[in-house]
Amino acid sequence: MLTAPKRGLMEPCVSERSDGTLNMVMRTQMGSVYFSESEDGGRTWTEARSCGITAPESCPCIVSVPESDAQIAVWNNNYNPSEASHGGKRTPLTMAISRDGLRTFTDFINVEDDPDRAFTNPSIMITSSGLFVMNYWTCKYSSEGRMTGPIDLKIATFRVDL
């Protein structure tokens, strides 16, 4: 069992690195994405800790790039505890590459960056041809800074050149 302060660890996303190690990222209220590793197929996990990327309380996602040591992380690169909810707006939706098991990140790209909209709950799959397909949802922010419907589903496709 993994724990963290406040509301704890939520909505995990797991990927397998080329060496068989599992990485898991988790939503927190701690101002950053937390991660843990397992070297025994998920039976045991290291203590959850920050991977150093700023985030509000929103879902992060990771995916391993086939035939490489790289992993792509997608999260909301923003933290502002004075915001109306979730420790900051869920924008921008940012993507970056880690080549060292989520310890450092490079090649930051904002997939979406509209201060009037939330972009969250990303998920990525990789097709057999190497196309990355990412889905996430978006909605507007009210004038009070709260997310409001309707919620729209968005899909983005991209390729990764390492």
CYANA upper distance limits for C-alpha pairs under 8 A (distance plus 0.5 A):
  2 LEU  CA      9 LEU  CA      7.91
  2 LEU  CA     45 TRP  CA      8.29
  2 LEU  CA     47 GLU  CA      7.20
  2 LEU  CA     48 ALA  CA      6.98
  3 THR  CA      8 GLY  CA      6.18
  3 THR  CA      9 LEU  CA      6.75
  3 THR  CA     48 ALA  CA      7.66
  4 ALA  CA      8 GLY  CA      4.87
  4 ALA  CA      9 LEU  CA      6.43
  4 ALA  CA     28 THR  CA      8.25
  4 ALA  CA     48 ALA  CA      7.83
  5 PRO  CA     29 GLN  CA      8.40
  5 PRO  CA     30 MET  CA      8.02
  6 LYS  CA     29 GLN  CA      7.02
  6 LYS  CA     30 MET  CA      8.24
  7 ARG  CA     28 THR  CA      7.77
  7 ARG  CA     29 GLN  CA      7.25
  8 GLY  CA     28 THR  CA      6.70
  8 GLY  CA     29 GLN  CA      7.89
  9 LEU  CA     26 MET  CA      6.35
  9 LEU  CA     27 ARG  CA      6.36
  9 LEU  CA     28 THR  CA      5.82
 10 MET  CA     26 MET  CA      6.12
 10 MET  CA     27 ARG  CA      5.43
 10 MET  CA     28 THR  CA      6.84
 10 MET  CA     59 CYS  CA      8.47
 11 GLU  CA     26 MET  CA      6.33
 11 GLU  CA     27 ARG  CA      6.44
 11 GLU  CA     59 CYS  CA      6.80
 12 PRO  CA     24 MET  CA      6.78
 12 PRO  CA     25 VAL  CA      6.05
 12 PRO  CA     26 MET  CA      4.99
 12 PRO  CA     27 ARG  CA      7.41
 12 PRO  CA     59 CYS  CA      8.30
 12 PRO  CA     60 PRO  CA      8.32
 13 CYS  CA     24 MET  CA      5.93
 13 CYS  CA     25 VAL  CA      5.90
 13 CYS  CA     26 MET  CA      7.10
 13 CYS  CA     60 PRO  CA      7.70
 13 CYS  CA     61 CYS  CA      6.17
 13 CYS  CA     62 ILE  CA      6.99
 14 VAL  CA     22 LEU  CA      7.14
 14 VAL  CA     23 ASN  CA      6.06
 14 VAL  CA     24 MET  CA      4.78
 14 VAL  CA     25 VAL  CA      7.12
 14 VAL  CA     62 ILE  CA      7.38
 14 VAL  CA     63 VAL  CA      8.26
 15 SER  CA     22 LEU  CA      6.22
 15 SER  CA     23 ASN  CA      5.96
 15 SER  CA     24 MET  CA      7.06
 15 SER  CA     62 ILE  CA      6.89
 15 SER  CA     63 VAL  CA      6.04
 15 SER  CA     64 SER  CA      6.51
 16 GLU  CA     20 GLY  CA      6.35
 16 GLU  CA     21 THR  CA      6.28
 16 GLU  CA     22 LEU  CA      5.00
 16 GLU  CA     23 ASN  CA      6.79
 16 GLU  CA     63 VAL  CA      8.45
 16 GLU  CA     64 SER  CA      6.90
 17 ARG  CA     21 THR  CA      5.87
 17 ARG  CA     22 LEU  CA      6.68
 17 ARG  CA     23 ASN  CA      7.80
 17 ARG  CA     64 SER  CA      6.57
 17 ARG  CA     69 ASP  CA      6.96
 17 ARG  CA     70 ALA  CA      8.30
 17 ARG  CA     71 GLN  CA      8.11
 17 ARG  CA    101 GLY  CA      8.18
 18 SER  CA     64 SER  CA      8.44
 18 SER  CA     66 PRO  CA      8.29
 18 SER  CA     67 GLU  CA      7.59
 18 SER  CA     68 SER  CA      7.08
 18 SER  CA     69 ASP  CA      6.28
 20 GLY  CA     39 GLU  CA      7.63
 20 GLY  CA     41 GLY  CA      8.35
 21 THR  CA     37 GLU  CA      7.32
 21 THR  CA     38 SER  CA      6.31
 21 THR  CA     39 GLU  CA      5.36
 21 THR  CA     40 ASP  CA      8.07
 21 THR  CA     41 GLY  CA      7.90
 22 LEU  CA     37 GLU  CA      6.03
 22 LEU  CA     38 SER  CA      5.54
 22 LEU  CA     39 GLU  CA      6.98
 22 LEU  CA     41 GLY  CA      7.35
 22 LEU  CA     42 GLY  CA      7.45
 23 ASN  CA     35 PHE  CA      7.44
 23 ASN  CA     36 SER  CA      6.42
 23 ASN  CA     37 GLU  CA      5.19
 23 ASN  CA     38 SER  CA      7.17
 23 ASN  CA    101 GLY  CA      7.70
 23 ASN  CA    102 LEU  CA      8.42
 24 MET  CA     35 PHE  CA      5.85
 24 MET  CA     36 SER  CA      5.80
 24 MET  CA     37 GLU  CA      6.81
 24 MET  CA     62 ILE  CA      8.39
 25 VAL  CA     33 VAL  CA      7.08
 25 VAL  CA     34 TYR  CA      6.11
 25 VAL  CA     35 PHE  CA      4.84
 25 VAL  CA     36 SER  CA      7.24
 25 VAL  CA     60 PRO  CA      7.03
 25 VAL  CA     61 CYS  CA      7.36
 25 VAL  CA     62 ILE  CA      7.62
 26 MET  CA     33 VAL  CA      6.56
 26 MET  CA     34 TYR  CA      5.80
 26 MET  CA     35 PHE  CA      6.65
 26 MET  CA     59 CYS  CA      7.45
 26 MET  CA     60 PRO  CA      6.94
 27 ARG  CA     33 VAL  CA      6.48
 27 ARG  CA     34 TYR  CA      7.34
 27 ARG  CA     57 GLU  CA      6.30
 27 ARG  CA     58 SER  CA      6.04
 27 ARG  CA     59 CYS  CA      5.68
 27 ARG  CA     60 PRO  CA      6.83
 28 THR  CA     32 SER  CA      7.43
 28 THR  CA     33 VAL  CA      7.09
 28 THR  CA     34 TYR  CA      7.44
 28 THR  CA     56 PRO  CA      8.08
 28 THR  CA     57 GLU  CA      5.84
 28 THR  CA     58 SER  CA      7.89
 29 GLN  CA     56 PRO  CA      7.21
 29 GLN  CA     57 GLU  CA      5.59
 29 GLN  CA     86 HIS  CA      7.88
 29 GLN  CA     87 GLY  CA      7.50
 30 MET  CA     56 PRO  CA      8.33
 30 MET  CA     57 GLU  CA      8.28
 31 GLY  CA     54 THR  CA      6.26
 31 GLY  CA     55 ALA  CA      5.69
 31 GLY  CA     56 PRO  CA      6.02
 31 GLY  CA     57 GLU  CA      7.79
 31 GLY  CA     79 TYR  CA      6.25
 31 GLY  CA     87 GLY  CA      7.61
 32 SER  CA     50 SER  CA      6.57
 32 SER  CA     51 CYS  CA      7.85
 32 SER  CA     52 GLY  CA      7.01
 32 SER  CA     53 ILE  CA      5.96
 32 SER  CA     54 THR  CA      4.80
 32 SER  CA     55 ALA  CA      4.88
 32 SER  CA     56 PRO  CA      7.21
 32 SER  CA     79 TYR  CA      8.23
 33 VAL  CA     50 SER  CA      6.26
 33 VAL  CA     51 CYS  CA      6.60
 33 VAL  CA     52 GLY  CA      7.65
 33 VAL  CA     53 ILE  CA      6.51
 33 VAL  CA     54 THR  CA      7.17
 33 VAL  CA     55 ALA  CA      6.43
 33 VAL  CA     60 PRO  CA      7.49
 34 TYR  CA     48 ALA  CA      6.57
 34 TYR  CA     49 ARG  CA      5.55
 34 TYR  CA     50 SER  CA      4.69
 34 TYR  CA     51 CYS  CA      6.12
 35 PHE  CA     48 ALA  CA      5.89
 35 PHE  CA     49 ARG  CA      6.12
 35 PHE  CA     50 SER  CA      6.69
 35 PHE  CA     51 CYS  CA      6.57
 35 PHE  CA    102 LEU  CA      8.23
 36 SER  CA     45 TRP  CA      6.63
 36 SER  CA     46 THR  CA      5.83
 36 SER  CA     47 GLU  CA      6.71
 36 SER  CA     48 ALA  CA      5.37
 36 SER  CA     49 ARG  CA      7.28
 37 GLU  CA     45 TRP  CA      5.90
 37 GLU  CA     46 THR  CA      5.91
 38 SER  CA     42 GLY  CA      5.82
 38 SER  CA     43 ARG  CA      7.81
 38 SER  CA     44 THR  CA      6.38
 38 SER  CA     45 TRP  CA      5.14
 38 SER  CA     46 THR  CA      7.04
 39 GLU  CA     44 THR  CA      8.16
 39 GLU  CA     45 TRP  CA      8.23
 40 ASP  CA     44 THR  CA      7.10
 51 CYS  CA    102 LEU  CA      6.70
 51 CYS  CA    103 ARG  CA      6.21
 51 CYS  CA    104 THR  CA      7.98
 52 GLY  CA    103 ARG  CA      7.95
 52 GLY  CA    104 THR  CA      8.07
 53 ILE  CA     77 ASN  CA      7.62
 54 THR  CA     76 ASN  CA      8.33
 54 THR  CA     77 ASN  CA      5.99
 54 THR  CA     78 ASN  CA      6.30
 54 THR  CA     79 TYR  CA      6.51
 55 ALA  CA     75 TRP  CA      7.50
 55 ALA  CA     76 ASN  CA      5.99
 55 ALA  CA     77 ASN  CA      5.64
 55 ALA  CA     78 ASN  CA      5.49
 55 ALA  CA     79 TYR  CA      5.64
 55 ALA  CA     88 GLY  CA      8.39
 56 PRO  CA     76 ASN  CA      7.27
 56 PRO  CA     77 ASN  CA      8.17
 56 PRO  CA     78 ASN  CA      6.51
 56 PRO  CA     79 TYR  CA      5.32
 56 PRO  CA     80 ASN  CA      7.70
 56 PRO  CA     81 PRO  CA      8.49
 56 PRO  CA     86 HIS  CA      6.29
 56 PRO  CA     87 GLY  CA      5.20
 56 PRO  CA     88 GLY  CA      5.65
 56 PRO  CA     89 LYS  CA      7.52
 56 PRO  CA     90 ARG  CA      7.43
 57 GLU  CA     86 HIS  CA      5.34
 57 GLU  CA     87 GLY  CA      6.48
 57 GLU  CA     88 GLY  CA      8.12
 58 SER  CA     75 TRP  CA      8.04
 58 SER  CA     76 ASN  CA      7.49
 58 SER  CA     86 HIS  CA      7.75
 58 SER  CA     90 ARG  CA      7.43
 58 SER  CA    120 THR  CA      7.23
 58 SER  CA    121 ASN  CA      7.74
 59 CYS  CA     75 TRP  CA      7.21
 59 CYS  CA    120 THR  CA      7.04
 59 CYS  CA    121 ASN  CA      5.65
 59 CYS  CA    122 PRO  CA      7.63
 60 PRO  CA     73 ALA  CA      7.69
 60 PRO  CA     74 VAL  CA      6.23
 60 PRO  CA     75 TRP  CA      5.02
 60 PRO  CA     76 ASN  CA      7.93
 60 PRO  CA    121 ASN  CA      7.47
 60 PRO  CA    122 PRO  CA      7.35
 61 CYS  CA     73 ALA  CA      6.14
 61 CYS  CA     74 VAL  CA      5.64
 61 CYS  CA     75 TRP  CA      7.01
 61 CYS  CA    121 ASN  CA      8.30
 61 CYS  CA    122 PRO  CA      6.52
 61 CYS  CA    123 SER  CA      6.56
 61 CYS  CA    124 ILE  CA      8.00
 62 ILE  CA     71 GLN  CA      7.02
 62 ILE  CA     72 ILE  CA      5.94
 62 ILE  CA     73 ALA  CA      4.89
 62 ILE  CA     74 VAL  CA      6.86
 62 ILE  CA    124 ILE  CA      8.14
 63 VAL  CA     71 GLN  CA      6.00
 63 VAL  CA     72 ILE  CA      5.86
 63 VAL  CA     73 ALA  CA      7.25
 63 VAL  CA    124 ILE  CA      7.13
 63 VAL  CA    125 MET  CA      8.10
 64 SER  CA     68 SER  CA      8.45
 64 SER  CA     69 ASP  CA      8.11
 64 SER  CA     70 ALA  CA      6.62
 64 SER  CA     71 GLN  CA      4.76
 64 SER  CA     72 ILE  CA      6.86
 65 VAL  CA     69 ASP  CA      7.65
 65 VAL  CA     70 ALA  CA      6.02
 65 VAL  CA     71 GLN  CA      6.05
 65 VAL  CA     72 ILE  CA      7.59
 69 ASP  CA     99 ARG  CA      6.13
 69 ASP  CA    100 ASP  CA      7.88
 70 ALA  CA     97 ILE  CA      7.00
 70 ALA  CA     98 SER  CA      6.04
 70 ALA  CA     99 ARG  CA      4.85
 70 ALA  CA    100 ASP  CA      7.84
 70 ALA  CA    101 GLY  CA      8.34
 71 GLN  CA     97 ILE  CA      6.22
 71 GLN  CA     98 SER  CA      5.74
 71 GLN  CA     99 ARG  CA      6.89
 71 GLN  CA    101 GLY  CA      7.97
 71 GLN  CA    102 LEU  CA      8.06
 72 ILE  CA     95 MET  CA      7.30
 72 ILE  CA     96 ALA  CA      6.24
 72 ILE  CA     97 ILE  CA      5.14
 72 ILE  CA     98 SER  CA      6.84
 73 ALA  CA     95 MET  CA      6.08
 73 ALA  CA     96 ALA  CA      5.99
 73 ALA  CA     97 ILE  CA      6.83
 73 ALA  CA     98 SER  CA      8.00
 74 VAL  CA     93 LEU  CA      7.39
 74 VAL  CA     94 THR  CA      6.03
 74 VAL  CA     95 MET  CA      4.93
 74 VAL  CA     96 ALA  CA      7.25
 74 VAL  CA    122 PRO  CA      7.36
 75 TRP  CA     93 LEU  CA      6.17
 75 TRP  CA     94 THR  CA      6.00
 75 TRP  CA     95 MET  CA      7.23
 75 TRP  CA    120 THR  CA      8.05
 75 TRP  CA    122 PRO  CA      8.07
 76 ASN  CA     90 ARG  CA      5.90
 76 ASN  CA     91 THR  CA      5.99
 76 ASN  CA     92 PRO  CA      5.97
 76 ASN  CA     93 LEU  CA      5.13
 76 ASN  CA     94 THR  CA      6.36
 76 ASN  CA    119 PHE  CA      8.15
 76 ASN  CA    120 THR  CA      7.72
 77 ASN  CA     90 ARG  CA      8.46
 77 ASN  CA     91 THR  CA      7.37
 77 ASN  CA     92 PRO  CA      6.33
 77 ASN  CA     93 LEU  CA      6.98
 77 ASN  CA     94 THR  CA      6.40
 78 ASN  CA     88 GLY  CA      6.77
 78 ASN  CA     89 LYS  CA      7.39
 78 ASN  CA     90 ARG  CA      7.69
 78 ASN  CA     91 THR  CA      7.20
 78 ASN  CA     92 PRO  CA      7.41
 79 TYR  CA     87 GLY  CA      6.25
 79 TYR  CA     88 GLY  CA      5.39
 79 TYR  CA     89 LYS  CA      8.00
 80 ASN  CA     87 GLY  CA      5.69
 80 ASN  CA     88 GLY  CA      4.91
 80 ASN  CA     89 LYS  CA      8.15
 81 PRO  CA     86 HIS  CA      8.12
 81 PRO  CA     87 GLY  CA      4.64
 81 PRO  CA     88 GLY  CA      6.43
 82 SER  CA     87 GLY  CA      7.30
 82 SER  CA     88 GLY  CA      7.78
 83 GLU  CA     87 GLY  CA      6.42
 83 GLU  CA     88 GLY  CA      5.56
 83 GLU  CA     89 LYS  CA      7.54
 83 GLU  CA    145 GLY  CA      7.64
 84 ALA  CA     88 GLY  CA      7.92
 84 ALA  CA    144 GLU  CA      7.59
 84 ALA  CA    145 GLY  CA      6.10
 84 ALA  CA    146 ARG  CA      6.85
 85 SER  CA     89 LYS  CA      8.11
 85 SER  CA    145 GLY  CA      8.10
 85 SER  CA    146 ARG  CA      7.17
 89 LYS  CA    115 PRO  CA      8.16
 89 LYS  CA    118 ALA  CA      7.10
 89 LYS  CA    145 GLY  CA      8.30
 90 ARG  CA    117 ARG  CA      8.18
 90 ARG  CA    118 ALA  CA      5.21
 90 ARG  CA    119 PHE  CA      6.11
 90 ARG  CA    120 THR  CA      6.78
 91 THR  CA    112 GLU  CA      7.64
 91 THR  CA    113 ASP  CA      6.26
 91 THR  CA    114 ASP  CA      7.09
 91 THR  CA    115 PRO  CA      6.85
 91 THR  CA    117 ARG  CA      7.51
 91 THR  CA    118 ALA  CA      6.08
 91 THR  CA    119 PHE  CA      6.38
 92 PRO  CA    110 ASN  CA      6.70
 92 PRO  CA    111 VAL  CA      7.90
 92 PRO  CA    112 GLU  CA      6.08
 92 PRO  CA    113 ASP  CA      4.80
 92 PRO  CA    114 ASP  CA      7.29
 92 PRO  CA    115 PRO  CA      8.09
 92 PRO  CA    119 PHE  CA      7.71
 93 LEU  CA    110 ASN  CA      6.24
 93 LEU  CA    111 VAL  CA      6.02
 93 LEU  CA    112 GLU  CA      5.66
 93 LEU  CA    113 ASP  CA      6.98
 93 LEU  CA    119 PHE  CA      6.45
 93 LEU  CA    120 THR  CA      7.62
 94 THR  CA    108 PHE  CA      7.26
 94 THR  CA    109 ILE  CA      6.13
 94 THR  CA    110 ASN  CA      4.81
 94 THR  CA    111 VAL  CA      6.11
 94 THR  CA    112 GLU  CA      7.72
 95 MET  CA    107 ASP  CA      8.47
 95 MET  CA    108 PHE  CA      6.21
 95 MET  CA    109 ILE  CA      5.75
 95 MET  CA    110 ASN  CA      6.75
 95 MET  CA    111 VAL  CA      7.25
 96 ALA  CA    105 PHE  CA      6.49
 96 ALA  CA    106 THR  CA      6.22
 96 ALA  CA    107 ASP  CA      5.84
 96 ALA  CA    108 PHE  CA      4.96
 96 ALA  CA    109 ILE  CA      6.87
 97 ILE  CA    105 PHE  CA      5.87
 97 ILE  CA    106 THR  CA      5.83
 97 ILE  CA    107 ASP  CA      6.56
 97 ILE  CA    108 PHE  CA      7.83
 98 SER  CA    102 LEU  CA      5.89
 98 SER  CA    103 ARG  CA      7.66
 98 SER  CA    104 THR  CA      6.32
 98 SER  CA    105 PHE  CA      5.10
 98 SER  CA    106 THR  CA      6.96
 99 ARG  CA    104 THR  CA      7.99
 99 ARG  CA    105 PHE  CA      7.96
100 ASP  CA    104 THR  CA      7.09
112 GLU  CA    119 PHE  CA      7.67
114 ASP  CA    118 ALA  CA      8.29
116 ASP  CA    140 LYS  CA      6.42
116 ASP  CA    141 TYR  CA      5.91
117 ARG  CA    138 THR  CA      7.09
117 ARG  CA    139 CYS  CA      6.03
117 ARG  CA    140 LYS  CA      4.82
117 ARG  CA    141 TYR  CA      5.91
117 ARG  CA    147 MET  CA      8.35
118 ALA  CA    137 TRP  CA      8.45
118 ALA  CA    138 THR  CA      5.73
118 ALA  CA    139 CYS  CA      5.88
118 ALA  CA    140 LYS  CA      6.68
118 ALA  CA    141 TYR  CA      7.25
118 ALA  CA    147 MET  CA      7.37
119 PHE  CA    136 TYR  CA      7.19
119 PHE  CA    137 TRP  CA      6.23
119 PHE  CA    138 THR  CA      5.03
119 PHE  CA    139 CYS  CA      7.59
120 THR  CA    136 TYR  CA      6.17
120 THR  CA    137 TRP  CA      6.03
120 THR  CA    138 THR  CA      6.97
121 ASN  CA    136 TYR  CA      5.78
121 ASN  CA    137 TRP  CA      6.82
122 PRO  CA    134 MET  CA      7.11
122 PRO  CA    135 ASN  CA      6.07
122 PRO  CA    136 TYR  CA      4.79
122 PRO  CA    137 TRP  CA      7.84
123 SER  CA    134 MET  CA      5.99
123 SER  CA    135 ASN  CA      5.95
123 SER  CA    136 TYR  CA      7.00
124 ILE  CA    132 PHE  CA      7.15
124 ILE  CA    133 VAL  CA      6.06
124 ILE  CA    134 MET  CA      4.81
124 ILE  CA    135 ASN  CA      7.10
125 MET  CA    132 PHE  CA      6.38
125 MET  CA    133 VAL  CA      5.88
125 MET  CA    134 MET  CA      7.06
126 ILE  CA    130 GLY  CA      6.37
126 ILE  CA    131 LEU  CA      6.08
126 ILE  CA    132 PHE  CA      5.03
126 ILE  CA    133 VAL  CA      6.66
127 THR  CA    131 LEU  CA      5.75
127 THR  CA    132 PHE  CA      7.01
127 THR  CA    133 VAL  CA      8.08
130 GLY  CA    159 ARG  CA      7.40
131 LEU  CA    157 THR  CA      7.28
131 LEU  CA    158 PHE  CA      6.57
131 LEU  CA    159 ARG  CA      5.92
132 PHE  CA    157 THR  CA      6.03
132 PHE  CA    158 PHE  CA      5.76
132 PHE  CA    159 ARG  CA      6.39
132 PHE  CA    160 VAL  CA      8.32
133 VAL  CA    155 ILE  CA      7.50
133 VAL  CA    156 ALA  CA      6.45
133 VAL  CA    157 THR  CA      5.12
133 VAL  CA    158 PHE  CA      7.30
134 MET  CA    155 ILE  CA      6.10
134 MET  CA    156 ALA  CA      5.71
134 MET  CA    157 THR  CA      6.72
135 ASN  CA    153 LEU  CA      7.52
135 ASN  CA    154 LYS  CA      6.11
135 ASN  CA    155 ILE  CA      4.86
135 ASN  CA    156 ALA  CA      6.88
136 TYR  CA    153 LEU  CA      6.43
136 TYR  CA    154 LYS  CA      5.99
136 TYR  CA    155 ILE  CA      7.10
137 TRP  CA    151 ILE  CA      7.00
137 TRP  CA    152 ASP  CA      6.01
137 TRP  CA    153 LEU  CA      4.94
137 TRP  CA    154 LYS  CA      6.30
138 THR  CA    151 ILE  CA      6.15
138 THR  CA    152 ASP  CA      5.72
138 THR  CA    153 LEU  CA      6.90
138 THR  CA    154 LYS  CA      7.71
139 CYS  CA    147 MET  CA      6.97
139 CYS  CA    148 THR  CA      6.69
139 CYS  CA    149 GLY  CA      6.31
139 CYS  CA    150 PRO  CA      6.68
139 CYS  CA    151 ILE  CA      5.31
139 CYS  CA    152 ASP  CA      6.73
140 LYS  CA    147 MET  CA      6.41
140 LYS  CA    148 THR  CA      6.09
140 LYS  CA    149 GLY  CA      7.22
140 LYS  CA    150 PRO  CA      8.33
141 TYR  CA    145 GLY  CA      5.89
141 TYR  CA    146 ARG  CA      5.77
141 TYR  CA    147 MET  CA      5.03
141 TYR  CA    148 THR  CA      6.26
142 SER  CA    146 ARG  CA      5.78
142 SER  CA    147 MET  CA      6.73
142 SER  CA    148 THR  CA      6.68
